[in-house]
Structures are given as C-alpha cells and as structure tokens.
C-alpha cells in the first residue's frame, strides 16, 4: 500500500481527493491537514510515502513546508497539487525538493498513476508544467554570485542562528545582517530565509 497525507485548506477538496484515492486498491490516505505545518507534523509522525500538498494555504504551506520536510530528511515524497502554474511557483517548489507538480484539473486515473510513479522515485509533472520548466532551463541565467560576507551570513542562517546571533558571530550589527540577507534574497529571487538556504544549496553556493 502507498500511504498518503493530504494537505489542502478546503475541506471539500480533501474529501474529494480522499474518495478518489481510496477507490484505488493500492492507495491509502492515512491523514489530512488544512495547512503546511500540520502536514509536516503528520509526515514526521506517520512517515507516509507521499504528501499531496496544495501550494497556497492560509495556515501556511507550500514551498516553505516542502523545504522544511526536505531539510528534515523525511522519507516522504511531496507532490504539489495546485491550481497555480506560474514559472516562479513551479521553480520554487522544485528547488525546495518537490517530487512532482500537478494541477487540480487532472483526471482521477492520472492522479493515481502520478502518485504511484512518485512513490517509485520518479518525478511527476503536468505537461504544461514540464514545458515551462524546459523553457526556464533554456533561458536559465548564470548561477547567482554571493559575496563572502553574504555567504557567511547565509551559512549561519542554515545553522539556525537568529540575526542577533549572526551579528555576534561575525562582529557586525543586526541591521547589517538584515541588509546582507535582503541582498541575498534579491540575488536568489526568494522571499524568506528558508527558501534562501534551499536555493543556495541547489545552486551549490553552500555545502550540504
């Protein structure tokens, strides 16, 4: 049996997905969540094979949750199941460690097969998403360049240090730390600390 956790903030969507997936003899929905953080907790507790994750939820979720589960080394594979297919959303999800990116309009049989494929270790992408990724790779810019100080700050972020702790470690003011982080966010095209660390690891700018 392939064990699945569902994460979507709409109860009717969760109920529909549960009904669709449990109709398959080899798929089992073991829990569902209305936010990313709750899905993370369930994934850590239940160790499912697959987490089906909506990208945007009021209680938090999406890219940040995927990145945290990836960083925690959880064995589950996360498939994004969303209505959004912008280049930015797709790239951020893949960079965070998503094993797939699907759209909610796909038929039940295709969803079930995508879950099976992901459980086998394959990457599953909606056709339109795959096309967008190919286009992005063709026009991929040069690898971002961080200064030595920006790299040092980000390395301490990856260790879990606060801005104040980073300032003390590097003998700089907290406001200077924030400035370095903002510049790093801009260079990596991210919005937060977790995404910055994940992107830097993907680009080989930080040691794993």
PyMOL commands that place a pseudoatom at each C-alpha (Angstrom):
pseudoatom trace, name=CA, resn=UNK, resi=1, chain=A, elem=C, hetatm=0, pos=[0.000, 0.000, 0.000]
pseudoatom trace, name=CA, resn=UNK, resi=2, chain=A, elem=C, hetatm=0, pos=[1.113, 3.537, -0.782]
pseudoatom trace, name=CA, resn=UNK, resi=3, chain=A, elem=C, hetatm=0, pos=[0.353, 5.711, 2.252]
pseudoatom trace, name=CA, resn=UNK, resi=4, chain=A, elem=C, hetatm=0, pos=[-0.666, 9.313, 1.602]
pseudoatom trace, name=CA, resn=UNK, resi=5, chain=A, elem=C, hetatm=0, pos=[-1.146, 12.511, 3.611]
pseudoatom trace, name=CA, resn=UNK, resi=6, chain=A, elem=C, hetatm=0, pos=[-3.348, 15.211, 2.034]
pseudoatom trace, name=CA, resn=UNK, resi=7, chain=A, elem=C, hetatm=0, pos=[-2.723, 18.925, 2.653]
pseudoatom trace, name=CA, resn=UNK, resi=8, chain=A, elem=C, hetatm=0, pos=[-5.328, 21.402, 1.416]
pseudoatom trace, name=CA, resn=UNK, resi=9, chain=A, elem=C, hetatm=0, pos=[-7.180, 24.176, 3.235]
pseudoatom trace, name=CA, resn=UNK, resi=10, chain=A, elem=C, hetatm=0, pos=[-10.527, 23.361, 1.578]
pseudoatom trace, name=CA, resn=UNK, resi=11, chain=A, elem=C, hetatm=0, pos=[-12.394, 20.507, 3.319]
pseudoatom trace, name=CA, resn=UNK, resi=12, chain=A, elem=C, hetatm=0, pos=[-14.372, 19.656, 0.170]
pseudoatom trace, name=CA, resn=UNK, resi=13, chain=A, elem=C, hetatm=0, pos=[-11.129, 19.245, -1.784]
pseudoatom trace, name=CA, resn=UNK, resi=14, chain=A, elem=C, hetatm=0, pos=[-9.662, 16.969, 0.881]
pseudoatom trace, name=CA, resn=UNK, resi=15, chain=A, elem=C, hetatm=0, pos=[-12.834, 14.875, 0.950]
pseudoatom trace, name=CA, resn=UNK, resi=16, chain=A, elem=C, hetatm=0, pos=[-12.862, 14.608, -2.835]
pseudoatom trace, name=CA, resn=UNK, resi=17, chain=A, elem=C, hetatm=0, pos=[-9.215, 13.617, -3.002]
pseudoatom trace, name=CA, resn=UNK, resi=18, chain=A, elem=C, hetatm=0, pos=[-9.676, 11.060, -0.243]
pseudoatom trace, name=CA, resn=UNK, resi=19, chain=A, elem=C, hetatm=0, pos=[-12.595, 9.484, -2.108]
pseudoatom trace, name=CA, resn=UNK, resi=20, chain=A, elem=C, hetatm=0, pos=[-10.682, 9.440, -5.406]
pseudoatom trace, name=CA, resn=UNK, resi=21, chain=A, elem=C, hetatm=0, pos=[-7.520, 7.942, -3.995]
pseudoatom trace, name=CA, resn=UNK, resi=22, chain=A, elem=C, hetatm=0, pos=[-9.007, 5.381, -1.612]
pseudoatom trace, name=CA, resn=UNK, resi=23, chain=A, elem=C, hetatm=0, pos=[-11.019, 3.993, -4.534]
pseudoatom trace, name=CA, resn=UNK, resi=24, chain=A, elem=C, hetatm=0, pos=[-7.686, 2.609, -5.757]
pseudoatom trace, name=CA, resn=UNK, resi=25, chain=A, elem=C, hetatm=0, pos=[-6.780, -0.750, -4.166]
pseudoatom trace, name=CA, resn=UNK, resi=26, chain=A, elem=C, hetatm=0, pos=[-3.125, 0.141, -3.566]
pseudoatom trace, name=CA, resn=UNK, resi=27, chain=A, elem=C, hetatm=0, pos=[-3.564, 3.687, -2.208]
pseudoatom trace, name=CA, resn=UNK, resi=28, chain=A, elem=C, hetatm=0, pos=[-4.401, 4.636, 1.375]
pseudoatom trace, name=CA, resn=UNK, resi=29, chain=A, elem=C, hetatm=0, pos=[-4.996, 8.138, 2.766]
pseudoatom trace, name=CA, resn=UNK, resi=30, chain=A, elem=C, hetatm=0, pos=[-3.715, 7.977, 6.343]
pseudoatom trace, name=CA, resn=UNK, resi=31, chain=A, elem=C, hetatm=0, pos=[-4.399, 11.602, 7.349]
pseudoatom trace, name=CA, resn=UNK, resi=32, chain=A, elem=C, hetatm=0, pos=[-5.217, 15.047, 6.033]
pseudoatom trace, name=CA, resn=UNK, resi=33, chain=A, elem=C, hetatm=0, pos=[-4.269, 18.574, 7.038]
pseudoatom trace, name=CA, resn=UNK, resi=34, chain=A, elem=C, hetatm=0, pos=[-5.541, 22.102, 6.423]
pseudoatom trace, name=CA, resn=UNK, resi=35, chain=A, elem=C, hetatm=0, pos=[-2.082, 23.717, 6.477]
pseudoatom trace, name=CA, resn=UNK, resi=36, chain=A, elem=C, hetatm=0, pos=[1.524, 23.017, 5.610]
pseudoatom trace, name=CA, resn=UNK, resi=37, chain=A, elem=C, hetatm=0, pos=[2.791, 22.988, 9.207]
pseudoatom trace, name=CA, resn=UNK, resi=38, chain=A, elem=C, hetatm=0, pos=[0.149, 20.427, 10.160]
pseudoatom trace, name=CA, resn=UNK, resi=39, chain=A, elem=C, hetatm=0, pos=[1.131, 18.315, 7.158]
pseudoatom trace, name=CA, resn=UNK, resi=40, chain=A, elem=C, hetatm=0, pos=[4.764, 18.499, 8.272]
pseudoatom trace, name=CA, resn=UNK, resi=41, chain=A, elem=C, hetatm=0, pos=[3.825, 17.242, 11.736]
pseudoatom trace, name=CA, resn=UNK, resi=42, chain=A, elem=C, hetatm=0, pos=[1.767, 14.398, 10.280]
pseudoatom trace, name=CA, resn=UNK, resi=43, chain=A, elem=C, hetatm=0, pos=[4.573, 13.457, 7.884]
pseudoatom trace, name=CA, resn=UNK, resi=44, chain=A, elem=C, hetatm=0, pos=[7.060, 13.316, 10.757]
pseudoatom trace, name=CA, resn=UNK, resi=45, chain=A, elem=C, hetatm=0, pos=[4.675, 11.244, 12.885]
pseudoatom trace, name=CA, resn=UNK, resi=46, chain=A, elem=C, hetatm=0, pos=[3.171, 8.873, 10.321]
pseudoatom trace, name=CA, resn=UNK, resi=47, chain=A, elem=C, hetatm=0, pos=[6.026, 8.594, 7.798]
pseudoatom trace, name=CA, resn=UNK, resi=48, chain=A, elem=C, hetatm=0, pos=[3.785, 8.354, 4.712]
pseudoatom trace, name=CA, resn=UNK, resi=49, chain=A, elem=C, hetatm=0, pos=[5.126, 7.590, 1.250]
pseudoatom trace, name=CA, resn=UNK, resi=50, chain=A, elem=C, hetatm=0, pos=[3.514, 10.637, -0.362]
pseudoatom trace, name=CA, resn=UNK, resi=51, chain=A, elem=C, hetatm=0, pos=[2.326, 14.070, 0.746]
pseudoatom trace, name=CA, resn=UNK, resi=52, chain=A, elem=C, hetatm=0, pos=[-0.070, 15.780, -1.675]
pseudoatom trace, name=CA, resn=UNK, resi=53, chain=A, elem=C, hetatm=0, pos=[0.444, 19.473, -0.920]
pseudoatom trace, name=CA, resn=UNK, resi=54, chain=A, elem=C, hetatm=0, pos=[-1.562, 22.476, -2.026]
pseudoatom trace, name=CA, resn=UNK, resi=55, chain=A, elem=C, hetatm=0, pos=[0.743, 25.365, -2.820]
pseudoatom trace, name=CA, resn=UNK, resi=56, chain=A, elem=C, hetatm=0, pos=[-1.011, 28.231, -1.036]
pseudoatom trace, name=CA, resn=UNK, resi=57, chain=A, elem=C, hetatm=0, pos=[-2.898, 27.829, 2.218]
pseudoatom trace, name=CA, resn=UNK, resi=58, chain=A, elem=C, hetatm=0, pos=[-3.930, 30.481, 4.766]
pseudoatom trace, name=CA, resn=UNK, resi=59, chain=A, elem=C, hetatm=0, pos=[-2.465, 28.466, 7.622]
pseudoatom trace, name=CA, resn=UNK, resi=60, chain=A, elem=C, hetatm=0, pos=[0.895, 28.243, 5.869]
pseudoatom trace, name=CA, resn=UNK, resi=61, chain=A, elem=C, hetatm=0, pos=[2.258, 25.691, 3.480]
pseudoatom trace, name=CA, resn=UNK, resi=62, chain=A, elem=C, hetatm=0, pos=[3.591, 25.172, 0.035]
pseudoatom trace, name=CA, resn=UNK, resi=63, chain=A, elem=C, hetatm=0, pos=[7.226, 25.889, -0.676]
pseudoatom trace, name=CA, resn=UNK, resi=64, chain=A, elem=C, hetatm=0, pos=[8.305, 26.543, 2.917]
pseudoatom trace, name=CA, resn=UNK, resi=65, chain=A, elem=C, hetatm=0, pos=[6.769, 23.304, 4.143]
pseudoatom trace, name=CA, resn=UNK, resi=66, chain=A, elem=C, hetatm=0, pos=[8.355, 21.331, 1.307]
pseudoatom trace, name=CA, resn=UNK, resi=67, chain=A, elem=C, hetatm=0, pos=[11.746, 22.851, 2.090]
pseudoatom trace, name=CA, resn=UNK, resi=68, chain=A, elem=C, hetatm=0, pos=[11.460, 22.032, 5.790]
pseudoatom trace, name=CA, resn=UNK, resi=69, chain=A, elem=C, hetatm=0, pos=[10.447, 18.427, 5.107]
pseudoatom trace, name=CA, resn=UNK, resi=70, chain=A, elem=C, hetatm=0, pos=[13.332, 18.085, 2.660]
pseudoatom trace, name=CA, resn=UNK, resi=71, chain=A, elem=C, hetatm=0, pos=[15.783, 19.573, 5.156]
pseudoatom trace, name=CA, resn=UNK, resi=72, chain=A, elem=C, hetatm=0, pos=[14.479, 17.249, 7.892]
pseudoatom trace, name=CA, resn=UNK, resi=73, chain=A, elem=C, hetatm=0, pos=[15.236, 14.246, 5.709]
pseudoatom trace, name=CA, resn=UNK, resi=74, chain=A, elem=C, hetatm=0, pos=[11.706, 12.856, 5.884]
pseudoatom trace, name=CA, resn=UNK, resi=75, chain=A, elem=C, hetatm=0, pos=[11.283, 9.816, 3.626]
pseudoatom trace, name=CA, resn=UNK, resi=76, chain=A, elem=C, hetatm=0, pos=[8.027, 11.024, 2.063]
pseudoatom trace, name=CA, resn=UNK, resi=77, chain=A, elem=C, hetatm=0, pos=[7.945, 12.478, -1.428]
pseudoatom trace, name=CA, resn=UNK, resi=78, chain=A, elem=C, hetatm=0, pos=[5.948, 15.679, -1.806]
pseudoatom trace, name=CA, resn=UNK, resi=79, chain=A, elem=C, hetatm=0, pos=[3.738, 16.287, -4.826]
pseudoatom trace, name=CA, resn=UNK, resi=80, chain=A, elem=C, hetatm=0, pos=[2.363, 19.779, -5.307]
pseudoatom trace, name=CA, resn=UNK, resi=81, chain=A, elem=C, hetatm=0, pos=[-1.301, 19.677, -6.317]
pseudoatom trace, name=CA, resn=UNK, resi=82, chain=A, elem=C, hetatm=0, pos=[-2.477, 23.174, -7.101]
pseudoatom trace, name=CA, resn=UNK, resi=83, chain=A, elem=C, hetatm=0, pos=[-4.316, 25.497, -9.460]
pseudoatom trace, name=CA, resn=UNK, resi=84, chain=A, elem=C, hetatm=0, pos=[-1.261, 27.758, -9.831]
pseudoatom trace, name=CA, resn=UNK, resi=85, chain=A, elem=C, hetatm=0, pos=[1.284, 27.211, -12.607]
pseudoatom trace, name=CA, resn=UNK, resi=86, chain=A, elem=C, hetatm=0, pos=[3.379, 30.377, -12.723]
pseudoatom trace, name=CA, resn=UNK, resi=87, chain=A, elem=C, hetatm=0, pos=[7.080, 29.986, -13.504]
pseudoatom trace, name=CA, resn=UNK, resi=88, chain=A, elem=C, hetatm=0, pos=[8.009, 31.329, -10.081]
pseudoatom trace, name=CA, resn=UNK, resi=89, chain=A, elem=C, hetatm=0, pos=[5.741, 28.908, -8.210]
pseudoatom trace, name=CA, resn=UNK, resi=90, chain=A, elem=C, hetatm=0, pos=[6.992, 25.929, -10.207]
pseudoatom trace, name=CA, resn=UNK, resi=91, chain=A, elem=C, hetatm=0, pos=[10.686, 26.725, -9.845]
pseudoatom trace, name=CA, resn=UNK, resi=92, chain=A, elem=C, hetatm=0, pos=[10.452, 27.464, -6.134]
pseudoatom trace, name=CA, resn=UNK, resi=93, chain=A, elem=C, hetatm=0, pos=[8.591, 24.220, -5.472]
pseudoatom trace, name=CA, resn=UNK, resi=94, chain=A, elem=C, hetatm=0, pos=[11.095, 22.143, -7.444]
pseudoatom trace, name=CA, resn=UNK, resi=95, chain=A, elem=C, hetatm=0, pos=[14.046, 23.891, -5.819]
pseudoatom trace, name=CA, resn=UNK, resi=96, chain=A, elem=C, hetatm=0, pos=[12.532, 23.211, -2.387]
pseudoatom trace, name=CA, resn=UNK, resi=97, chain=A, elem=C, hetatm=0, pos=[12.520, 19.488, -3.153]
pseudoatom trace, name=CA, resn=UNK, resi=98, chain=A, elem=C, hetatm=0, pos=[9.084, 18.711, -4.597]
pseudoatom trace, name=CA, resn=UNK, resi=99, chain=A, elem=C, hetatm=0, pos=[8.949, 15.353, -6.384]
pseudoatom trace, name=CA, resn=UNK, resi=100, chain=A, elem=C, hetatm=0, pos=[6.114, 16.492, -8.610]
pseudoatom trace, name=CA, resn=UNK, resi=101, chain=A, elem=C, hetatm=0, pos=[3.922, 19.386, -9.649]
pseudoatom trace, name=CA, resn=UNK, resi=102, chain=A, elem=C, hetatm=0, pos=[0.382, 18.618, -10.774]
pseudoatom trace, name=CA, resn=UNK, resi=103, chain=A, elem=C, hetatm=0, pos=[-2.709, 20.682, -11.494]
pseudoatom trace, name=CA, resn=UNK, resi=104, chain=A, elem=C, hetatm=0, pos=[-6.071, 20.018, -9.900]
pseudoatom trace, name=CA, resn=UNK, resi=105, chain=A, elem=C, hetatm=0, pos=[-7.879, 19.514, -13.186]
pseudoatom trace, name=CA, resn=UNK, resi=106, chain=A, elem=C, hetatm=0, pos=[-6.222, 16.163, -13.950]
pseudoatom trace, name=CA, resn=UNK, resi=107, chain=A, elem=C, hetatm=0, pos=[-8.409, 13.007, -14.092]
pseudoatom trace, name=CA, resn=UNK, resi=108, chain=A, elem=C, hetatm=0, pos=[-8.518, 10.560, -11.199]
pseudoatom trace, name=CA, resn=UNK, resi=109, chain=A, elem=C, hetatm=0, pos=[-6.672, 7.813, -13.074]
pseudoatom trace, name=CA, resn=UNK, resi=110, chain=A, elem=C, hetatm=0, pos=[-3.809, 10.174, -13.920]
pseudoatom trace, name=CA, resn=UNK, resi=111, chain=A, elem=C, hetatm=0, pos=[-3.580, 11.396, -10.322]
pseudoatom trace, name=CA, resn=UNK, resi=112, chain=A, elem=C, hetatm=0, pos=[-3.419, 7.825, -9.032]
pseudoatom trace, name=CA, resn=UNK, resi=113, chain=A, elem=C, hetatm=0, pos=[-0.733, 6.889, -11.550]
pseudoatom trace, name=CA, resn=UNK, resi=114, chain=A, elem=C, hetatm=0, pos=[1.262, 10.012, -10.683]
pseudoatom trace, name=CA, resn=UNK, resi=115, chain=A, elem=C, hetatm=0, pos=[1.177, 9.034, -7.003]
pseudoatom trace, name=CA, resn=UNK, resi=116, chain=A, elem=C, hetatm=0, pos=[2.425, 5.542, -7.890]
pseudoatom trace, name=CA, resn=UNK, resi=117, chain=A, elem=C, hetatm=0, pos=[5.191, 6.974, -10.076]
pseudoatom trace, name=CA, resn=UNK, resi=118, chain=A, elem=C, hetatm=0, pos=[6.332, 9.354, -7.345]
pseudoatom trace, name=CA, resn=UNK, resi=119, chain=A, elem=C, hetatm=0, pos=[6.344, 6.509, -4.826]
pseudoatom trace, name=CA, resn=UNK, resi=120, chain=A, elem=C, hetatm=0, pos=[8.666, 4.632, -7.234]
pseudoatom trace, name=CA, resn=UNK, resi=121, chain=A, elem=C, hetatm=0, pos=[11.060, 7.550, -7.115]
pseudoatom trace, name=CA, resn=UNK, resi=122, chain=A, elem=C, hetatm=0, pos=[10.044, 9.230, -10.370]
pseudoatom trace, name=CA, resn=UNK, resi=123, chain=A, elem=C, hetatm=0, pos=[9.392, 12.932, -10.919]
pseudoatom trace, name=CA, resn=UNK, resi=124, chain=A, elem=C, hetatm=0, pos=[5.832, 13.685, -11.992]
pseudoatom trace, name=CA, resn=UNK, resi=125, chain=A, elem=C, hetatm=0, pos=[4.939, 16.895, -13.806]
pseudoatom trace, name=CA, resn=UNK, resi=126, chain=A, elem=C, hetatm=0, pos=[1.819, 18.148, -15.525]
pseudoatom trace, name=CA, resn=UNK, resi=127, chain=A, elem=C, hetatm=0, pos=[2.586, 18.587, -19.261]
pseudoatom trace, name=CA, resn=UNK, resi=128, chain=A, elem=C, hetatm=0, pos=[2.197, 22.370, -19.103]
pseudoatom trace, name=CA, resn=UNK, resi=129, chain=A, elem=C, hetatm=0, pos=[4.478, 22.490, -16.057]
pseudoatom trace, name=CA, resn=UNK, resi=130, chain=A, elem=C, hetatm=0, pos=[7.126, 20.366, -17.782]
pseudoatom trace, name=CA, resn=UNK, resi=131, chain=A, elem=C, hetatm=0, pos=[7.027, 22.714, -20.782]
pseudoatom trace, name=CA, resn=UNK, resi=132, chain=A, elem=C, hetatm=0, pos=[7.519, 25.731, -18.535]
pseudoatom trace, name=CA, resn=UNK, resi=133, chain=A, elem=C, hetatm=0, pos=[10.480, 24.099, -16.805]
pseudoatom trace, name=CA, resn=UNK, resi=134, chain=A, elem=C, hetatm=0, pos=[12.111, 23.299, -20.141]
pseudoatom trace, name=CA, resn=UNK, resi=135, chain=A, elem=C, hetatm=0, pos=[11.665, 26.917, -21.220]
pseudoatom trace, name=CA, resn=UNK, resi=136, chain=A, elem=C, hetatm=0, pos=[13.187, 28.092, -17.950]
pseudoatom trace, name=CA, resn=UNK, resi=137, chain=A, elem=C, hetatm=0, pos=[16.197, 25.806, -18.367]
pseudoatom trace, name=CA, resn=UNK, resi=138, chain=A, elem=C, hetatm=0, pos=[16.773, 27.074, -21.889]
pseudoatom trace, name=CA, resn=UNK, resi=139, chain=A, elem=C, hetatm=0, pos=[16.852, 30.652, -20.637]
pseudoatom trace, name=CA, resn=UNK, resi=140, chain=A, elem=C, hetatm=0, pos=[18.433, 29.890, -17.266]
pseudoatom trace, name=CA, resn=UNK, resi=141, chain=A, elem=C, hetatm=0, pos=[20.630, 32.776, -16.091]
pseudoatom trace, name=CA, resn=UNK, resi=142, chain=A, elem=C, hetatm=0, pos=[24.099, 32.360, -14.703]
pseudoatom trace, name=CA, resn=UNK, resi=143, chain=A, elem=C, hetatm=0, pos=[24.442, 30.937, -11.231]
pseudoatom trace, name=CA, resn=UNK, resi=144, chain=A, elem=C, hetatm=0, pos=[23.879, 33.669, -8.596]
pseudoatom trace, name=CA, resn=UNK, resi=145, chain=A, elem=C, hetatm=0, pos=[27.024, 35.124, -7.068]
pseudoatom trace, name=CA, resn=UNK, resi=146, chain=A, elem=C, hetatm=0, pos=[27.106, 35.839, -3.347]
pseudoatom trace, name=CA, resn=UNK, resi=147, chain=A, elem=C, hetatm=0, pos=[29.819, 37.847, -1.639]
pseudoatom trace, name=CA, resn=UNK, resi=148, chain=A, elem=C, hetatm=0, pos=[31.930, 36.209, 1.051]
pseudoatom trace, name=CA, resn=UNK, resi=149, chain=A, elem=C, hetatm=0, pos=[30.001, 38.065, 3.744]
pseudoatom trace, name=CA, resn=UNK, resi=150, chain=A, elem=C, hetatm=0, pos=[26.621, 37.144, 2.255]
pseudoatom trace, name=CA, resn=UNK, resi=151, chain=A, elem=C, hetatm=0, pos=[27.716, 33.513, 2.110]
pseudoatom trace, name=CA, resn=UNK, resi=152, chain=A, elem=C, hetatm=0, pos=[28.900, 33.637, 5.715]
pseudoatom trace, name=CA, resn=UNK, resi=153, chain=A, elem=C, hetatm=0, pos=[25.587, 35.109, 6.852]
pseudoatom trace, name=CA, resn=UNK, resi=154, chain=A, elem=C, hetatm=0, pos=[23.574, 32.539, 4.918]
pseudoatom trace, name=CA, resn=UNK, resi=155, chain=A, elem=C, hetatm=0, pos=[25.691, 29.685, 6.282]
pseudoatom trace, name=CA, resn=UNK, resi=156, chain=A, elem=C, hetatm=0, pos=[24.804, 30.782, 9.820]
pseudoatom trace, name=CA, resn=UNK, resi=157, chain=A, elem=C, hetatm=0, pos=[21.148, 31.066, 8.825]
pseudoatom trace, name=CA, resn=UNK, resi=158, chain=A, elem=C, hetatm=0, pos=[21.369, 27.449, 7.686]
pseudoatom trace, name=CA, resn=UNK, resi=159, chain=A, elem=C, hetatm=0, pos=[22.727, 26.562, 11.138]
pseudoatom trace, name=CA, resn=UNK, resi=160, chain=A, elem=C, hetatm=0, pos=[19.599, 28.069, 12.691]
pseudoatom trace, name=CA, resn=UNK, resi=161, chain=A, elem=C, hetatm=0, pos=[21.118, 31.289, 14.033]
pseudoatom trace, name=CA, resn=UNK, resi=162, chain=A, elem=C, hetatm=0, pos=[18.995, 34.387, 14.581]
pseudoatom trace, name=CA, resn=UNK, resi=163, chain=A, elem=C, hetatm=0, pos=[20.041, 37.749, 13.162]
pseudoatom trace, name=CA, resn=UNK, resi=164, chain=A, elem=C, hetatm=0, pos=[21.339, 38.791, 16.577]
pseudoatom trace, name=CA, resn=UNK, resi=165, chain=A, elem=C, hetatm=0, pos=[23.404, 35.599, 16.905]
pseudoatom trace, name=CA, resn=UNK, resi=166, chain=A, elem=C, hetatm=0, pos=[24.787, 36.058, 13.386]
pseudoatom trace, name=CA, resn=UNK, resi=167, chain=A, elem=C, hetatm=0, pos=[25.784, 39.619, 14.224]
pseudoatom trace, name=CA, resn=UNK, resi=168, chain=A, elem=C, hetatm=0, pos=[27.683, 38.468, 17.309]
pseudoatom trace, name=CA, resn=UNK, resi=169, chain=A, elem=C, hetatm=0, pos=[29.400, 35.644, 15.434]
pseudoatom trace, name=CA, resn=UNK, resi=170, chain=A, elem=C, hetatm=0, pos=[30.523, 37.921, 12.588]
pseudoatom trace, name=CA, resn=UNK, resi=171, chain=A, elem=C, hetatm=0, pos=[31.080, 41.046, 14.698]
pseudoatom trace, name=CA, resn=UNK, resi=172, chain=A, elem=C, hetatm=0, pos=[28.601, 43.136, 12.733]
pseudoatom trace, name=CA, resn=UNK, resi=173, chain=A, elem=C, hetatm=0, pos=[25.395, 44.928, 13.646]
pseudoatom trace, name=CA, resn=UNK, resi=174, chain=A, elem=C, hetatm=0, pos=[21.998, 43.272, 13.384]
pseudoatom trace, name=CA, resn=UNK, resi=175, chain=A, elem=C, hetatm=0, pos=[20.924, 45.880, 10.824]
pseudoatom trace, name=CA, resn=UNK, resi=176, chain=A, elem=C, hetatm=0, pos=[23.927, 44.931, 8.690]
pseudoatom trace, name=CA, resn=UNK, resi=177, chain=A, elem=C, hetatm=0, pos=[22.893, 41.277, 8.890]
pseudoatom trace, name=CA, resn=UNK, resi=178, chain=A, elem=C, hetatm=0, pos=[19.429, 42.222, 7.642]
pseudoatom trace, name=CA, resn=UNK, resi=179, chain=A, elem=C, hetatm=0, pos=[20.962, 44.174, 4.758]
pseudoatom trace, name=CA, resn=UNK, resi=180, chain=A, elem=C, hetatm=0, pos=[23.075, 41.187, 3.718]
pseudoatom trace, name=CA, resn=UNK, resi=181, chain=A, elem=C, hetatm=0, pos=[20.020, 38.939, 3.867]
pseudoatom trace, name=CA, resn=UNK, resi=182, chain=A, elem=C, hetatm=0, pos=[17.910, 41.291, 1.762]
pseudoatom trace, name=CA, resn=UNK, resi=183, chain=A, elem=C, hetatm=0, pos=[20.646, 41.426, -0.877]
pseudoatom trace, name=CA, resn=UNK, resi=184, chain=A, elem=C, hetatm=0, pos=[20.916, 37.627, -0.776]
pseudoatom trace, name=CA, resn=UNK, resi=185, chain=A, elem=C, hetatm=0, pos=[17.139, 37.252, -1.175]
pseudoatom trace, name=CA, resn=UNK, resi=186, chain=A, elem=C, hetatm=0, pos=[17.242, 39.527, -4.222]
pseudoatom trace, name=CA, resn=UNK, resi=187, chain=A, elem=C, hetatm=0, pos=[20.128, 37.625, -5.821]
pseudoatom trace, name=CA, resn=UNK, resi=188, chain=A, elem=C, hetatm=0, pos=[18.465, 34.261, -5.245]
pseudoatom trace, name=CA, resn=UNK, resi=189, chain=A, elem=C, hetatm=0, pos=[14.988, 35.555, -6.151]
pseudoatom trace, name=CA, resn=UNK, resi=190, chain=A, elem=C, hetatm=0, pos=[13.422, 34.323, -2.913]
pseudoatom trace, name=CA, resn=UNK, resi=191, chain=A, elem=C, hetatm=0, pos=[11.311, 35.870, -0.178]
pseudoatom trace, name=CA, resn=UNK, resi=192, chain=A, elem=C, hetatm=0, pos=[12.457, 34.255, 3.054]
pseudoatom trace, name=CA, resn=UNK, resi=193, chain=A, elem=C, hetatm=0, pos=[15.315, 32.595, 4.928]
pseudoatom trace, name=CA, resn=UNK, resi=194, chain=A, elem=C, hetatm=0, pos=[14.242, 29.000, 4.353]
pseudoatom trace, name=CA, resn=UNK, resi=195, chain=A, elem=C, hetatm=0, pos=[13.905, 29.490, 0.602]
pseudoatom trace, name=CA, resn=UNK, resi=196, chain=A, elem=C, hetatm=0, pos=[17.266, 31.296, 0.506]
pseudoatom trace, name=CA, resn=UNK, resi=197, chain=A, elem=C, hetatm=0, pos=[19.086, 28.378, 2.150]
pseudoatom trace, name=CA, resn=UNK, resi=198, chain=A, elem=C, hetatm=0, pos=[17.318, 25.855, -0.077]
pseudoatom trace, name=CA, resn=UNK, resi=199, chain=A, elem=C, hetatm=0, pos=[18.126, 27.822, -3.234]
pseudoatom trace, name=CA, resn=UNK, resi=200, chain=A, elem=C, hetatm=0, pos=[21.762, 28.294, -2.200]
pseudoatom trace, name=CA, resn=UNK, resi=201, chain=A, elem=C, hetatm=0, pos=[22.121, 24.550, -1.615]
pseudoatom trace, name=CA, resn=UNK, resi=202, chain=A, elem=C, hetatm=0, pos=[20.584, 23.814, -5.007]
pseudoatom trace, name=CA, resn=UNK, resi=203, chain=A, elem=C, hetatm=0, pos=[22.990, 26.219, -6.709]
pseudoatom trace, name=CA, resn=UNK, resi=204, chain=A, elem=C, hetatm=0, pos=[25.987, 24.782, -4.881]
pseudoatom trace, name=CA, resn=UNK, resi=205, chain=A, elem=C, hetatm=0, pos=[26.604, 28.039, -3.026]
pseudoatom trace, name=CA, resn=UNK, resi=206, chain=A, elem=C, hetatm=0, pos=[26.549, 26.315, 0.383]
pseudoatom trace, name=CA, resn=UNK, resi=207, chain=A, elem=C, hetatm=0, pos=[27.912, 22.946, 1.461]
pseudoatom trace, name=CA, resn=UNK, resi=208, chain=A, elem=C, hetatm=0, pos=[25.113, 20.474, 2.315]
for i in range(1, 208): cmd.bond("trace and resi %d" % i, "trace and resi %d" % (i + 1))
show_as sticks, trace
zoom trace
